[in-house]
Amino acid sequence: MDIEVYHDLTCPWCRIGHKNLKDAMQEWTEQSGEPFEIKYRSYMLYPEIPPRGVLFMDMMVRKMGNMSRAYQALEQISRAGAPVGLKFKFDRIEWLPNTMAPHMLLKWTDPGKKTEMAEKLYQAYFEQGHNIGDMDVLTGIAESVGYDANEAREALLDERIRHEVEKDLERAGNSGIQSIPFFIIQGRLAMAGAHPKDNFLRAFQEVKVS
């Protein structure tokens, strides 16, 4: 079964949705034996962010209106992640990066390692507070997944890979996708938002019988 995942690597709800999807896929495969293929599609929540990034809390305050609402929103995310085993250490995050570079790294990653790479990027940002827009940070993550740092650095400078990311962004715009995470199952069933595992399982069943 094919699944397209539109996401951004600094989007906490994308991380939660991705975890729930992965859990649902594992349960479905254990029960049915049917494998999955995830196609990661790049989406940028804040394409206007400069390459060096912006201060994380400054952006949250601008987005939510004031500091109190920003903290409430972050607390809501932490509460949503806990039941599915995800930790969010927002106090460690200083920078909100432009996500072109981490999307490029994920594009470059071999198909069999993409899910691991996505998880490593999410974890580096949301648990360790690393700036995943920084090339040294990204090459270190690539090494942790088994890649050569110099090859990863070359990929992050490759205009062909940048163009692949840009094609995803254009595809999302042409498809009318305005919020993430956004999932397309078997090319015909769309789901927006960080759905729980059971919703994905019901969607898989619907696709199979339709």
RODO-2510 file (C-alpha; in nm, 4 decimals, decimal comma):
residues 210
     n   res          X          Y          Z
     1     m     0,0000     0,0000     0,0000
     2     d     0,1393     0,3400    -0,0984
     3     i     0,1161     0,6410     0,1313
     4     e     0,2256     0,9969     0,0545
     5     v     0,3118     1,2065     0,3584
     6     y     0,3225     1,5848     0,3264
     7     h     0,5102     1,7159     0,6282
     8     d     0,7584     1,9644     0,7626
     9     l     1,0431     1,8610     0,9886
    10     t     0,9824     2,1332     1,2494
    11     c     0,6073     2,0607     1,2637
    12     p     0,5270     1,8860     1,5947
    13     w     0,1874     1,7637     1,4761
    14     c     0,3605     1,6072     1,1763
    15     r     0,5814     1,4145     1,4158
    16     i     0,2791     1,2895     1,6098
    17     g     0,0912     1,1996     1,2913
    18     h     0,3967     1,0208     1,1538
    19     k     0,4289     0,8128     1,4719
    20     n     0,0615     0,7177     1,4668
    21     l     0,0855     0,6260     1,0984
    22     k     0,3915     0,4108     1,1600
    23     d     0,2216     0,2291     1,4492
    24     a    -0,0849     0,1661     1,2328
    25     m     0,1284     0,0378     0,9464
    26     q     0,3109    -0,2019     1,1769
    27     e    -0,0147    -0,3408     1,3173
    28     w    -0,1699    -0,3738     0,9708
    29     t     0,1327    -0,5550     0,8318
    30     e     0,1496    -0,7907     1,1300
    31     q    -0,2152    -0,8845     1,0776
    32     s    -0,2343    -0,8911     0,6978
    33     g     0,1228    -0,9347     0,5771
    34     e     0,0753    -0,6395     0,3423
    35     p     0,3783    -0,4081     0,3172
    36     f     0,3755    -0,0304     0,2828
    37     e     0,5750     0,2258     0,0906
    38     i     0,5932     0,5792     0,2279
    39     k     0,6709     0,8646    -0,0070
    40     y     0,7787     1,1701     0,1877
    41     r     0,6621     1,4955     0,0300
    42     s     0,8224     1,8207     0,1393
    43     y     0,6114     2,1052     0,2753
    44     m     0,7318     2,4262     0,4376
    45     l     0,5188     2,5889     0,7053
    46     y     0,7408     2,8973     0,7071
    47     p     0,9068     2,9336     0,3655
    48     e     0,9819     3,2978     0,4450
    49     i     1,2295     3,2064     0,7198
    50     p     1,5854     3,3059     0,6202
    51     p     1,8519     3,0343     0,5860
    52     r     1,9982     3,1022     0,9317
    53     g     1,6553     3,0701     1,0919
    54     v     1,4679     3,2800     1,3477
    55     l     1,4334     3,2574     1,7240
    56     f     1,1837     2,9838     1,8048
    57     m     0,9921     3,1563     2,0839
    58     d     0,9764     3,4840     1,8923
    59     m     0,7975     3,3020     1,6109
    60     m     0,5667     3,1195     1,8520
    61     v     0,4664     3,4446     2,0205
    62     r     0,4009     3,6107     1,6846
    63     k     0,1955     3,3104     1,5737
    64     m    -0,0090     3,2710     1,8931
    65     g    -0,0447     3,6385     1,9878
    66     n     0,1321     3,6428     2,3230
    67     m     0,3685     3,4426     2,5426
    68     s     0,0947     3,2820     2,7520
    69     r    -0,0854     3,1414     2,4494
    70     a     0,2442     3,0218     2,3033
    71     y     0,3229     2,8233     2,6186
    72     q    -0,0302     2,6810     2,6253
    73     a     0,0045     2,5632     2,2647
    74     l     0,3391     2,3960     2,3356
    75     e     0,1987     2,2279     2,6456
    76     q    -0,0917     2,0948     2,4389
    77     i     0,1540     1,9398     2,1942
    78     s     0,3540     1,7783     2,4755
    79     r     0,0354     1,6291     2,6213
    80     a    -0,0660     1,4952     2,2796
    81     g     0,2722     1,3327     2,2214
    82     a     0,3081     1,1612     2,5589
    83     p     0,0482     0,8816     2,5097
    84     v     0,2215     0,7646     2,1908
    85     g     0,5687     0,7761     2,3446
    86     l     0,6946     1,1042     2,1990
    87     k     0,8832     1,3627     2,4018
    88     f     0,8931     1,7315     2,3156
    89     k     1,1624     1,9390     2,4869
    90     f     1,0607     2,2843     2,3708
    91     d     1,2777     2,4487     2,6366
    92     r     1,5822     2,3197     2,4473
    93     i     1,4819     2,4703     2,1131
    94     e     1,6406     2,8069     2,0377
    95     w     1,6099     2,8296     1,6606
    96     l     1,3309     2,7695     1,4133
    97     p     1,5237     2,6943     1,0923
    98     n     1,4353     2,7207     0,7297
    99     t     1,3681     2,3541     0,6491
   100     m     1,4915     2,3377     0,2905
   101     a     1,8172     2,1678     0,3982
   102     p     1,6641     1,8900     0,6128
   103     h     1,4092     1,8215     0,3397
   104     m     1,6986     1,7884     0,0955
   105     l     1,8743     1,5437     0,3265
   106     l     1,5602     1,3298     0,3477
   107     k     1,5190     1,3413    -0,0319
   108     w     1,8760     1,2182    -0,0747
   109     t     1,8325     0,9324     0,1731
   110     d     1,7888     0,5804     0,0322
   111     p     1,4255     0,4603     0,0299
   112     g     1,4902     0,1943     0,2919
   113     k     1,6326     0,4476     0,5365
   114     k     1,3943     0,7393     0,4850
   115     t     1,1715     0,6619     0,7825
   116     e     1,4729     0,6274     1,0100
   117     m     1,6131     0,9554     0,8786
   118     a     1,2820     1,1357     0,9296
   119     e     1,2646     1,0088     1,2868
   120     k     1,6244     1,1128     1,3550
   121     l     1,5551     1,4625     1,2238
   122     y     1,2401     1,4962     1,4334
   123     q     1,4200     1,3688     1,7420
   124     a     1,7216     1,5940     1,6926
   125     y     1,4969     1,8976     1,6764
   126     f     1,2210     1,8259     1,9252
   127     e     1,4129     1,6341     2,1913
   128     q     1,7705     1,7573     2,1619
   129     g     1,6985     2,1121     2,0466
   130     h     1,9470     2,0947     1,7592
   131     n     1,9237     2,3423     1,4743
   132     i     1,8411     2,1071     1,1874
   133     g     1,8975     2,3884     0,9397
   134     d     2,2699     2,3760     1,0214
   135     m     2,4851     2,1756     0,7811
   136     d     2,7131     2,0354     1,0508
   137     v     2,4123     1,9151     1,2498
   138     l     2,2636     1,7531     0,9390
   139     t     2,5844     1,5767     0,8402
   140     g     2,6081     1,4430     1,1950
   141     i     2,2542     1,3055     1,1690
   142     a     2,3421     1,1518     0,8332
   143     e     2,6409     0,9778     0,9935
   144     s     2,4140     0,8364     1,2666
   145     v     2,2049     0,6732     0,9924
   146     g     2,5164     0,5225     0,8316
   147     y     2,6142     0,7785     0,5688
   148     d     2,9452     0,9466     0,4978
   149     a     2,9451     1,3051     0,6224
   150     n     3,1190     1,4417     0,3132
   151     e     2,8693     1,2747     0,0809
   152     a     2,5825     1,4166     0,2857
   153     r     2,7399     1,7622     0,2691
   154     e     2,7627     1,7370    -0,1101
   155     a     2,3969     1,6356    -0,1255
   156     l     2,2986     1,9428     0,0758
   157     l     2,4624     2,1581    -0,1919
   158     d     2,3133     1,9683    -0,4862
   159     e     2,0768     2,1859    -0,6906
   160     r     1,9090     1,8787    -0,8398
   161     i     1,7983     1,7673    -0,4941
   162     r     1,6816     2,1194    -0,4117
   163     h     1,4728     2,1084    -0,7275
   164     e     1,3100     1,7838    -0,6132
   165     v     1,2043     1,9541    -0,2899
   166     e     1,0741     2,2522    -0,4839
   167     k     0,8677     2,0180    -0,7021
   168     d     0,7025     1,8800    -0,3879
   169     l     0,6224     2,2320    -0,2686
   170     e     0,4707     2,3110    -0,6067
   171     r     0,2750     1,9841    -0,6034
   172     a     0,1286     2,0689    -0,2637
   173     g     0,0254     2,4122    -0,3843
   174     n    -0,1335     2,2769    -0,6997
   175     s    -0,3210     2,0150    -0,4942
   176     g    -0,4630     2,2787    -0,2603
   177     i    -0,2889     2,1388     0,0480
   178     q    -0,2858     2,4158     0,3082
   179     s    -0,2220     2,2311     0,6328
   180     i    -0,0025     1,9446     0,7472
   181     p     0,0401     1,6636     0,8179
   182     f    -0,1481     1,5508     0,5092
   183     f    -0,1674     1,1870     0,4032
   184     i    -0,2756     1,0371     0,0718
   185     i    -0,3407     0,6631     0,0908
   186     q    -0,3166     0,4565    -0,2271
   187     g    -0,3553     0,7746    -0,4325
   188     r    -0,7223     0,8202    -0,3525
   189     l    -0,7992     0,8666     0,0180
   190     a    -0,6786     1,1907     0,1784
   191     m    -0,6434     1,2565     0,5507
   192     a    -0,5459     1,5898     0,7038
   193     g    -0,4166     1,6223     1,0575
   194     a    -0,2399     1,4124     1,3221
   195     h    -0,4924     1,1300     1,3239
   196     p    -0,4760     0,8562     1,5893
   197     k    -0,3642     0,5072     1,4944
   198     d    -0,7168     0,3657     1,4760
   199     n    -0,8195     0,6237     1,2173
   200     f    -0,5362     0,5125     0,9928
   201     l    -0,6340     0,1483     1,0371
   202     r    -0,9909     0,2287     0,9355
   203     a    -0,8580     0,4188     0,6348
   204     f    -0,6459     0,1208     0,5267
   205     q    -0,9552    -0,0998     0,5490
   206     e    -1,1629     0,1475     0,3501
   207     v    -0,9021     0,1560     0,0742
   208     k    -0,8899    -0,2229     0,0581
   209     v    -1,2661    -0,2687     0,0193
   210     s    -1,3314     0,0266    -0,2108
***
